[in-house]
Amino acid sequence: MGYIMSMEGPAEPPTVLPHATVTSKLLVTWAIDDSEVLISDSPHTIIGALSFDDPGIPIAEMANLRRTLRLSDDFEFKWNSKIRDPQQREIVSSVFLRILTQSVGLVTIVEGRDKQRAAQLLVRQICDFHDSATIPLLIFDENIVIDKRRFRRHLLDSDDERVRSALFVDTRSDLNDLVQCADLFA
């Protein structure tokens, strides 16, 4: 699952990090989006993450779907889609069901609207899913991780090496097909 990222350095370790050990790690991409629901009249945040063995496959399938439906190359697929034609909606549903069955999905639900707290819990869940030879690359939809410094500090302060090694970025879902898949999942 994911890509191999070589982290091999020069034959001799750099002088600034004389005790560092350099190894090859598996970089696994997770696309993450959120939604909110009311449960017993109380707001809850749902945050969902998807990972694909080959992220290029869903990206290619989404590009093909846009061509098939004659949508613009930058059309954003969302759960509350603007596609009104029932036949087109059926095609979109069919393609996304196929895409989602090719993924691993994880969900975290927390009471309240603190998306960043939900993201912190989700990172632990993702890291529990992997061994120490894996580096999770977390691609968050915008406005989930509000305080990036505090979130990074949370990762670095963890007692779990897998959490400390996690990398994260955020993006707008209209610019990232994998996050659009996560939107449909969450």
Steps between C-alpha positions, in 0.01 A plus 500: 500500500644841408833597361853417607687814593874453518649690788850372450764764545873529442733217602592687817235656721485881501697661779196682638317171558775255595262255669234495228422170333378526143273231359247453224142557606166442334311825441124440515261775391174561689240749370287647778174693509234576759130549547270591785187324622255533785479197728236529772481875432873536565749600226763242411796516264564210266845484349575235240827391343558296185816333377553324168759241397554706186366858532541545124211263431219705660648819355493347151147363552375842608659665195334240277166558676525873433568431130211249480256749653649792304587686819784748526842357592479679835143398589479421872311188603326548834249302703241773442583503129363756258429222252121494469451258211401161655687300234822698556462468879468122456822494294682709762374274782610188314851633434547622858379173647767328291763756607412473869518120496865537394583696815553455872283734703518612861248719683512693825190654657527752783239697686517870421644698213873486578630372167863529607441278804327249271801517267738428789298191594487389136880525467539257791250265335686520167836437667359201691412360158869504392833371624806714573632456143214720375480877480142623466455797265176666610322722247234694688221699343537864595358623830551173688843579641456863600812548715772325300778573751298353786409198288865444404599537866238237589662260252854571618410465870351154453665203667429300182769518232238439230308813607820706524596405143159587349504773237201720425380760254165660439337591174171607352294199397432651160875470434547140614314197363594278795349749746187502284486121551534557876215752481274231358619260771458733799 
